[in-house]
Amino acid sequence: FTVHGMCFLTSDVKLPEACPEEEEELSRIMMKYWGNFARTGSPNGDGLVHWPEYGAKEEYLAIDLKQQVSGQHLKKDRFVFVTQTLPEKIKQHKESTDHLEL
């Protein structure tokens, strides 16, 4: 709820418990990123960790309660498994079962 500003609701909607201060700060940060993106087409702005544009370098921004960190190749090991390892295993299995006779 906090990344969408739910901590700041003043209507009749009640959260089960009050938002911790760090979640309120995360909510403010996310609202700044979303607001900047809506206004300018870029989430970046003053006081925010730079959110790199995704491209050939596969850069990303990891946003957490404690910090925001940019990096490259998010979960590359999982990507390689899904795009390379798994298709190769399926191909090997298919080739081995194609030659079975009943």
N, C-alpha and C positions, 0 to 999 in steps of 0.2 A: 504493500500500500504506500509506503513512504516515498518511493521514487516517483510517484504521481501526485504528491502533495497532500495525501490523505491526512497527514499529521496536522495540517493546518485548517481542517474543516471546522466551521463554527455553526453548522446547521444541526438538525436533529439526528444526523448520522453519528452514532457513537462507536468508537473502536473498543475492542474488549479491554484494552489497557492503554495507558498513555505511551506515546512514542518516546523511546530513549533519545537523549540529546544528540548522540552520534547519528541516529537515523534521521532526525530532523535536519542535520547538516547535510547528510547524503541527499535528502529530498531537495534541499535548496540548490545543491550542486547540479542535480539532474534537471531541475526546472530551469537553471541557467543554460545548460547545454541544449535542452529542448527549445527554450525561448530563442536562443541565438540561432539555432538551426531554422526555426520557423521564420525569423525575421530576415536572415541573411543567406541561408542555404549552407552555412557552416556552423557547427556547434561551438567553435572556439571563440574565446573572449577573454577579457581582462580577469585575472585572478583564477583562471582555470588551467589545469594541466592540458597541454596541447593534444587534441584528438586527431591523430594522423588520418589522412585520406587513405582508404583501402585501395590497393593497387597491386602491381607486380611484386612489391616488397612484402606484401601480406602483413602490413602493420595494423595494429589494433590498440585500443585503450581498454584496460581492465579497470573497472570501477568497483571499489569495495568500501565498506564502512570506514576503514582506516586510511586508505590511500587510493590514488589513481596512478596507474603505471602503464606506460605504453610499451609495446613489445612487437615481436614479429612471429609469424608462423604459429598462430594459436592452435593448439591441439594437433600439431602436424602429424604426430604418430597415429592418431585416429583417422586423419584424412588419408594417410598412406595406406592404412589397413583397408579402408572402404574403397579407395580408388585403384589400388594395385594388388595388395595381398589377397583380399577376398575374391576379386574376379579371377585371379590366377588359380586359386584353390578350386573354385567352381569349374574352371576350364579343365583342370587336371582330373577332377572327379568325373566330369562328363566324358572325357576321353577314355578313362579307365572303364566306365560302365558301358560305353559304346561297343566294346569288344567282348562283352559277356554274351554267352549263348545259353539258352535255357534248354 
